[in-house]
Structures are given as C-alpha cells and as structure tokens.
Amino acid sequence: MKTNESIKMTFPNKLSYFFLVQLFVREIAQMIGFSGRELNQIDVAVEESVSNIMVHNSVEDLPTFDIVCEKTSGGIKIILKEMGIPFDPEHIKKYELSKNLDDISGDGLGIYLIQKMMDNLSFHNLGTEGKETVMIKYLPDLVALKEHGEVEEKLPTPVIITEKIEYDVRRLDENEAIEISRCAYKTHGYTFFDDHIYFPERLVQMNKTSQMISVVAVTKDHVFMGHLALLYQYPEDAIAELTFAFVNVEFRGQGALNRMVDYVFQIPKQRELRGSYAYAVTNHIFTQKTMLKSQFKDCGLMLATSPASWKFKGMDDTYQRISVLLSFKYLTTPVQCDLFIPEHHKAMVGKIYENLGVSHHSAVPSAAENRFDIGESTLESGLNELEGCVEIYVLTYGADILHQIRKTLRNYCLQQISAINIFLKLTDPRTYWLTAEIEKMGFFFAGILPESRIGDALILQYLNNVRLEYDKIQLLSDISKELLNYIKERDPNIID
C-alpha cells in the first residue's frame, strides 16, 4: 500500500460478522508491516472498539457501520464510522485501577485497553455524518520512545542545562542513528515532513550512499545532543538541502546548531556541491535567524507547502497550511551566464540575485527563439503525498508544453494536492515567453532556485483550493517581506 492509501469496508451490525471485521483489519495491518505483539494489540483495540459500537447501538438504529484502514507515514490509521446516537467524548468515564478487588469497576475498561494498545485514540462527532472512532498505531521500526513496547504518552519536560558544556561536532557514527530518530521524535513528534528521519536503518544507508551527509553534536560523555544534514533530493543534483536540524531541549542554548551548520560545509564531500538551500517555516522566525547567521540568502517563498495538522512542539498553532521561506548559499563561485527572465518579473528577480551577491546578464530572446514546435516536452515530478505538495521540473520544452502542464496540473488537482510548484529553466529563452502563458492557468511567482537540477530556475506556484491568511506568515529579513508583498499582489486566489 502507498502512504495515505485507504481501504473501506461496510459491515452489518451483527456479532456473527465480528470475526470478519477483525480479519479485515488484521490483513491490512500485516500488509503494512505489523506482526507479533503489535498485531495482537491491534486485534484487541479493534475488538474493543467494534464491541462498543455493537453494544451501544441496536441493529434497528444502526444496521451497518464502516471501517477504513489507511496507511500513514510509518503506521496505520483505523477509522470506525457509524451513524449511532451522538455522544460527548469529554464525558467518557475514565477507568480507574484499585488495589481493592471489590472496588474494581468495568466502566471505561474498553477505552482504557484501546488507549494502552494504540498510540493514539480520538472520537469525533460529525453532525449529520454520524460519528467516528480514530485509532493510530505506529510500526515498531518507526522510532517512538518505547520501553519494552510500551509507548510513553507524555514525556517529562527535560531540564535545560544553563552552564556551558564541552561537546564534539562530527560525522554520524552508525550506532547513533537511533538517537537521531529519537531526537526527531522528542523535538517534533511524528510531524517531520520527511519520514526518513524516523527510520534509523534508512539514515545509515543514505549516509553510506552519500545521498545524505549527517552531522551530530555529542557531549564528552557521549550523550547525544542534536543532528543536522545535507540531503541531495535528486541523483543529478549538485546542490543539497540543509535539513533535519534539531537539538534536544536540554542542550538548547549551547550553540550546537550553529556549530553543526559550520562543520557540515567544511568536511570533504563525495559528490559535487555547488550550493545549499534550506526551507524555513514561517509560523515562527527562529529557523530563519539560523539561516541568516549561516549566510543563507532568501530567494523564494513557497506558500502552503505543508499541512496545517503538523504541529511544532512548543509553538503556537497556525491553523492554516504552513508556508516556507526558501534560502540559498553558494559554495562555489557561480559562472556568469545569460538568463531569460520574463520582463514582468525582471525587477524582482534582479533584487533576489542582488541579495544573493550574484550578477547575471538579463537577456531578451529574439523572435526566432520563440519556437515550441520541435519534439515533445519532458516534465518530471517529485510528489510528497504526506505534505500534499509536488515539484514539477520542466526539463525540455516541446510543441505540447502548455497542454502537458495543463494535463499535469489537472491530475494533481484531482488528487487533491494542495501546493503545486513548477520550476522553469532560466537559461532557456522560451521561459521568457512561456511564463505569462503558464500564469494564465493560475500559477503565480514564488521566487528562484539557483544551480538546481535544470540550472537556475524560476519558480511558479499554484494553490489548489487553499485558504491562506497572509498576515499569519512571519518573516524576518527585508527581502523576504518584500517578496511576500510581491507574491500577494499577484496571487490570483485573493478576492478583494
């Protein structure tokens, strides 16, 4: 099963079908990768939750109910949907243990067992759509802080170390991969945009193949402090994303993040690295500060690229999809070249390059270069289903380019992908002419990405039925604020 793929079945509200209900969920859980203890825990949770439905609803009131099994990032989500009598989840009786056997009551025991068996349990009234029970279970390989398989529902708040301590910053040792995953969980929960970080074996393999360069901070007593990485997103990339940056709470204030950023650019690389880019969330400015200190320069603003449901521990909720600020740092001297910047974006793109400290020649193509009648277009997409975001790179222009873009756009809109970003080659004269035509489809300016897989790229974005409040976007630098205003003025989704 693919992530976010789901299967729904409808069952009669009869005890004789109970075995089939449990068998259905068990088979899906096994397909996703559950076995042994965790599979048995899912069995118990399903038994209790389905029993609650059957006990509290008569066949006349509730002839059928639905079960949805969805593969999530690192686990399974089980949703029981039914049209039974409404209830208030806040008034579910809490099960209480007692040392006196005569005082033990069965009230609330079912809910108590489900909470113990699953990693997350919630109830929702859906109005005219009835109500649902939602259970989530993570695979054991997806690292939560577990002791003998028991999930800690609430971690104690660590005590921040105020005195300065000595520590080392160095490349990852393989046996520390588990600590990286645990640190990611403690600082971000299960909300990290790329779930590679929760699988220690993947981190080891990605470092072995040089797809990732991981750097860690460790105390002199070998206590893990934090992690940061450079990640090559595409095989042909000569730039890498600075990402997976986090420090355990107790070690914040030690300067570990800045030291790791400095170190990762100093160590020898197995692959070419002409530059690095980073995405800083805009529901706070802390990451943006780190990027500025490390000489990253803002060059783009990607709106609504990540779900509003993803939370950052210790941060206020934004209640809207998360936008990110794109910044870039040259690691080699860029070669000056001719860029065919569309006339209506020339001033803004010029300011971005000036901020990057680079001067390219802005060229105007001849009429003869406005040709799209040769060959077929080549587009490649990088879809992140978890984020509801896709990157589309136009590798070659052909006579069918506008048709191919419309077709691709429609396909992702039908898949309910929220943020669709397209990258156009600035060294191709046809970008000069085509940009305005693509913008007529609803795309609008988002910035540039230097040294990308197609060279310096112009970025356009499309928002698919996304509600966005610009005043909730927090930015630090002057250029980023100017970029925000520039984008807002051109966003076709804004209705006066």
Secondary structure as UniProt FT lines:
FT   TURN            3..4
FT   STRAND          6..12
FT   HELIX           15..17
FT   HELIX           18..32
FT   HELIX           36..56
FT   TURN            59..61
FT   STRAND          64..72
FT   TURN            73..74
FT   STRAND          75..82
FT   HELIX           89..91
FT   HELIX           101..103
FT   TURN            107..108
FT   HELIX           109..117
FT   STRAND          120..125
FT   HELIX           127..129
FT   STRAND          131..138
FT   TURN            140..141
FT   STRAND          146..147
FT   TURN            148..149
FT   STRAND          150..151
FT   STRAND          167..171
FT   HELIX           174..176
FT   HELIX           177..188
FT   TURN            189..190
FT   HELIX           195..198
FT   HELIX           200..208
FT   TURN            209..210
FT   STRAND          212..219
FT   TURN            220..221
FT   STRAND          224..231
FT   TURN            235..236
FT   STRAND          239..247
FT   HELIX           249..251
FT   TURN            252..253
FT   HELIX           256..264
FT   TURN            265..266
FT   STRAND          275..281
FT   HELIX           286..293
FT   TURN            294..295
FT   STRAND          297..306
FT   TURN            308..309
FT   TURN            313..314
FT   STRAND          322..330
FT   STRAND          338..339
FT   HELIX           343..345
FT   HELIX           346..356
FT   STRAND          361..362
FT   HELIX           367..369
FT   STRAND          378..384
FT   TURN            385..388
FT   STRAND          389..396
FT   TURN            399..400
FT   HELIX           401..414
FT   TURN            415..416
FT   STRAND          419..425
FT   TURN            426..427
FT   HELIX           429..439
FT   TURN            440..442
FT   STRAND          444..452
FT   TURN            453..454
FT   STRAND          455..463
FT   HELIX           470..472
FT   HELIX           478..490
FT   TURN            492..493
//
